[in-house]
Structure formats: C-alpha cells, structure tokens
C-alpha cells in the first residue's frame, strides 16, 4: 500500500447514517479530516455566518476515543447551536496532550442533523498505509427542508 501523503475523506449516507472515512499522514490530521467529512455530510448550500472559535483538550488514548470525543464535540455544537466546524485543527503536543480547535460557523442550511454521537464500535482510528485512517458511523435525520 502506498504511503498516505495528503489528507482526504469520503462520506456517504446509508440507511439514515453518515458513513465517514478519512485518511492522513498524521493521527491529528486524520481526526481533523474526519470532522471535515462530518461537515461535508451535513451541510448544503447557503451562506455561513462566522461564529466562535472553540478550543478543547481531548483525551488522546486510546486512538478511537480521541476520534469519538472530537466527533461528539462537533455534534454537540450542531445540536445545541446550529453551528458546524469550518476550520479544524487537531494539535498533538510533546507532553501527550491533544487540543482540538474549531472555528465554528452558523450555516444557512443543514441537509442532515446528527441524532447522537457514534457508538464505540462505530469508531475506528488506526495506522494504515504509512499514515492513519479512520472510520465512523453517525446516525442522522433529514432536516425539515431535506424531507420536503
């Protein structure tokens, strides 16, 4: 398998669930790319209104918990404030701590709303192909606009 040199992601809807796959050279980059996949899966067209910057310390171990916690924080902001992350950085520090920084925007129209954070067995973050890959499944429901 060729080494992962560029972060990327793919997202698809499957029976009311967003299936997120992401890959990147580094672990933190992979988590950030998974959050980009989540955002791509729920957003639709419309203008963004700049929101606040959120900075959170994350539990760095085990790997799947890091991804689950980052997804949970983004989903919580969507549900509580109608905000989605626009700019995302996951920084891993030499002391072993990890920081998630998300610049949030209020988006004019969301196609789907996550209904819950992913279950533990629906989240994977692992080394693969000279980099990192992650997979998560998030339950969603169409917004009222999408249902029409």
Secondary structure, DSSP 8 states (H G I E B T S, - for coil): -----S-EEEEEE-SSEEEEEEEESSHHHHHHHHHHHHHHHHB-SS-EEEEEEEEEEE--SSHHHHHHHHHHHHHHHHHHH-EEEEEEEEEE-TTS-EEEEEEEEEES-BSEEE-S---GGGEEEEEETTEEEEEEEEEEEE-HHHH-
